[in-house]
Amino acid sequence: MPIRGDTAPAQPTYTNISPLGSQGGQSFVYLAHHEGFDKPCVQKVVRPAGLAGKLAFTEPRLLAQLQHPKIVPVLDCQYDPDLLGAVVFTMPYYRSGSVRFALEHGYRFSIIQAIAIACDQLAALGHVHTKGFIDRDVKAANLLLSDDMRNGFLSDVGTVAQIESDGHVTGNVGTPIYMAPEGFGPTGRVGPTADIYGAGLTLLEMANGPLDYSAIVPNDVVARLGRGLRGLKDEMLAYEPHVPRELRRVLNKATNPDPNRRFTDARSMATALRHLSCIDWKVIARSAGLEGEWEGTWPATRPVAQRRSYRVVATPLKSGLVRVDAFQKVAASWRRFGVARRDISARDSNALAQVFSAVQARARQS
């Protein structure tokens, strides 16, 4: 008697396949519906130049080896039935996309939210390093988000390299604006702190808002890296006034051009972030110069409903100055609470940052 499986008609595992885009020319991603799990998934088709046979499975096998709650898992992998030498593997679909996608579509992270997502990324990177690898392409586009935008997941391990006997790997791999300068130095070698550097820039971008990608000149980025500098000019990475000074110190250390002055590992950076105590500021409105409106809650250790709420408003004056007011929410209205109104220069970001520091100090007193 024949086994039922021998005679059952073949059914497709994946349906409703549609392209999502290209990744680096050799990889293509598709959105599909997984009939077995009855949920959407992402298929990545890799056509590795010069690779054949089992070597083409390097990336999905590495994902399987690096299993971690904060690393995107692989659900399935096989040879592509239509493209000779190509491999297709399947991962969960993250509806919220990546950090970069969210920023480019107008989403703004709060300070505490950004720190929590960064700690997820650092947990994943620490695991990668413990397993004996370096990511080499840590960036906002490779950090995916949960549906509620509260959790982060490391994705795309196509550039991961195994740590060699000297504790380093070949640098100058990945996305230049997130690359650590030592990868362009005399040795061209990078250690785990190169991933810390990329994580620092990713968190800076979450806290600050999106980089001005239209103003980035690739040749200039590479030239700066070759001189031992960060790829982007300092003014492109200048902190927004609401970014707390404590967080700035952590970010300055993580993105230091000198690898010996960064955090030694992912855990130490995550620990520094978790020890921060600051108002959970979020941009509500932002215009040219210093004009804008921010709201924040305190203390972040309590449920949102039990926190106090604060607001800072910067409004332009006819004199060319900017008037800055600070308020605390009492019942259903916003009231002044001891931080004096200030009229500041429209270009004095430090003066506006001092207002946020004053609100933080006042919040701690009460």
N, C-alpha and C positions, 0 to 999 in steps of 0.2 A: 504494500500500500504506500503510495507516495506521501511524503511529508507535506503538510499544508503549505509550508513556506516555499516549497519548490513550485507550487502551481499558482500561488497568489499573485495577482497582477502587481507590477511594480508601481509604487506611489512616490511622488517627489517629496523629499524631506523639506526642501525650501521652496517657497512660493512667493509671488509678488516681489520679485527681485528688481531693484531699481538702483542706478548708480548714485553714489554720494560724492565722488570726486577722485582725484589722483593724489598720490603721496610720493613725491620725489621722482616721478617718471617711471619707476620700476614697479610701483605698487598702486593698486586700484581698490577702492572700497565700495561696497554695495550694501544697501539696506534690504533685508529679506524677512520673511515670516517663517519661523521654524515650526513646522507642523507638529513635530514630536512634543516640543515644550509648549506649543501654542503661545508663542510670544515673539516679538520682533528681535532681530539679531543683526549683527554687522558681519559681513564676509569681507575678508581682505585677501586679494589675489596678488601674489608676489611672483614676479618674473625676474629672479636674480640673475644678473648678467654673469656669464661664465660659470654658473653653478649648475650642477646636474645631480640626478639621483637623490640620495638621502640628504645631501648638503642643503637642498632647497627647503628642508624642514627645520632649519636652524632656529628661526624665530618662533614658530609655534612650540617647538620642543623646549626652548628656553622659557617661554611663558609657563609651560606646564611645570618646569623645574623650579620656577620662582614663585610658586603658589603663595599668596599672601592676601589677607582681607582687603588691602589697599592697592593691589595690583590687578588690573583687568584680567580675568581668567580666559583661558581658551576652552571652547566647548567641543570643537571638532576640528580635524584637519585631514586633508587628503590631496592627491594630485588633482589638478584641474582637468575635468574631462574634455575640455575644448581647447586648452592651450598647452602645447607640448612643453614640458620642463617647468611649468608653473605649478605653484602650490596654492590652494585656497584653504583658509582656516577661518573659523567662526568664533565670534566673541559676543557678549551681551551688548545690547543697544542702550546707550545712555542718552535719554531724550533731551537733557539739558545741554548736551554737547560738552565742549571744553571750556576752560577758563577764558581762553582767547576768544572763542566764539561768543561767550556771554558778554564780554567786554565790548566787542565790536558791534553787538546788537543792543547796546545801551544799558546793560545791567551794571549796577554798581554794588560792590561788596562792602559790607560793614567791616570795621576793623577786627572785631572778634571773630566774625565769620571767616575773614581772610586768614587769620592766624590758625583757626581750626583746620581749614582746608590745607594750609601749608604744613601743619603737623602731620596730616595724613600722608602728604607727599614725602615728608621726611621719614616717616615710619617705613614707607615702601622702599625708599632709597637705602635706608639703613639695612633693610633685609637684603637688598641687592648686593650691597657691599659685603655683608656677612657671608653671603654665598660665593664671594670671590669675583664679583663683577663690578664694572663701572658703566653707568648708563650712557654718558657722553652727549645726550641730547635732552637735557632737562629744560623744559620751557612751558609756557602757558598753554600752547596748543596740544601738549602731551599730558595734560592734567584734566581728566574728565570729571564730571560733576554728577552727583546723585540728583534725583528728581526734585528734591526740596532744596537743592543748592547748598547743602550743609556739609557734604562729605566729598573728598577728592580721591581719585583713583589714578595711579600711574599707568600710562598706556604707551604703546609703540616701543618695543625693545629691539628694533631693527639695528640700532647702532651700539648695542651693549657689547662690551669686550671683556674677556677674562683677564683678571689682574695677573701681571707677569711677576717674575722673581724679584724685580726691583720695587714692587708695590705700585707700579704705574702701568699705563697703557698708552698707545699712540694717541696724541691729541689732534687738534685741527679737524675734528669730526663733529657734525651736527649743524646747528643753526648759529651763524657767526655772532649775532647780537647777544646770545646767551652763553657764548663760549668763554672759558677762562683764558686770560692772556698767556699763561705759561704754555698752553698748547701751541703757541706761535713762537716760543722762545728757542734758544739754541738746541735744547734736547727734543723739543716737540712732544714731551711726555706730560701726562696729567695723572693725578691720583684722585682718590674719592672726593677731595675738597673741590674738584672741578664741578662735581654734581651739586655740592653745597652752594657754589657760586650761582649756578643756574636756578636753584631753588630760591635763593635770595632775590634774584631779579624777578622771578615769577611772583613772589609775595609782594615785592615792591609794586609790581604792576597791578595786583589785586587791590592794594591799599591806595594807590595813586589814581587808578583809572588807566585806560588803554594808552600804550605808547603811540606816538605820532609816526606810524609806519610810513606815511607818505613822504616824510622828511628824512628818512634813513637812506643814506647813500652807501651801498654795499662795499664799494672800494675804500671808502673812508673808514668803515668799520674794521675791515681787514688791516688797513694801515695803522690804525690806533692799536689794535691787538698786537701787531708786530713791534710796536714801541713799548709794550708792557702795560698798556692802558686798558680800561674797560672799552668795549667796542663802541658804546654810545657816549656822546659828550655829556658832561655833568649836567648841563642845563636841560637835557632831555630826560634826565633821571631825577630832577629836582623834586623834593618832597612837596606834596600838597600840604597846605597849612594845618589840616586837621589830623595829620599823621602824628601820633604821640612821639615825644622825644625818646622815650624808652624803646619804642619799636624802631625808631631811626638808628639807634645805637646797634641793635641786633642786625639790622639790614646792612649797615656800614661794615660791620665785621664780616658778614656772610659774603658780601660782594667786594671785599678788599682785593685789589689787583695782585697782591702778594699772597700766594697760597699759604704761607707760614703764619699769616696773621688772621686767617679765617677760623671758623670753628673746626675742630679737629675731626669731628664726625657728625653724622646726621642727628644722633641722639642728643648731643650737647646743644645743638641749635634748637631742637624741639623743646628741650628743657628750659632754655632761656626764654623761648616764646611763651611757654605755659606759665612762667613765673611773672609775666607782665600783668600789671594791674592798671587798666586804663578805661576811659569811657568808650563805649562801643559806638563811635561816630559813623555816620553814613551820609553821603552826599544826597541832598534832596533836590537841589537845583544848582547849576554852575554855569556862569557866563564868562565873558572875557575878563582878563585881569584877575582881580581878587573877588569879584562879585559872586555871591552865592548864598546858599542856605544849607545848613547842616543840622542834623538831629542825632542825638545820642542818648544811650541809657546807661545807668550805673546803679549798683555794681554788677558786673557781668557774671558774677558767681551765682546770682539769684535768678529765678524764673523771670521772664520779661515782665509779667504782670506785677511783680513785686519790686521792680526797679524804678528809680527816679528818672525823669526825662528832661533833657536839656536841648536848647536850640541856640545856634549862633547864626546871625544874619548880617551879611556885608552888603551895603547898599551904596551905589555911587552918588556923590554930591556934585552940584554944579561947579564947585570950586576945584574939582579934579581929585578931591580926596575921596576916601571910602569910609562910610560910617559903619561901625561894628557894634551890634547890640547882642547881649547874651540874656537868655531867659531860662527859667525853670518852669515846668508844668505843674500847676497846683490845681487839683480838681480837674476842671475842663478848660482852664485858661492858662496862657503863658504869662509869667510875671518876672520882673527883674528880681534878682536874688543876691546882690552884693558884688557883682562884677561890673565895673563902671563902663559906660559907653565910651568908645574911643573913635576919633577921626584920624585915619592913617593915610599915608601915601598909597596911591593906587598900585605901586610897585613894591611895597614893603611887605613881602610875604612873611618875614620874620616877626613883624609887629602883629600880624594876624595870628600867627602861630602862638604868640604870647597870650593872646586872648583865650585860645583853646587850653593852654596850660593853666591859666587863671581859673577857668571853669573847672578843670580837673582838681585843682587845689581846693577850690571852694566845695566841690562835691565830696572830697575826702574829709573835710572838716565837719560836714553835716552828716 
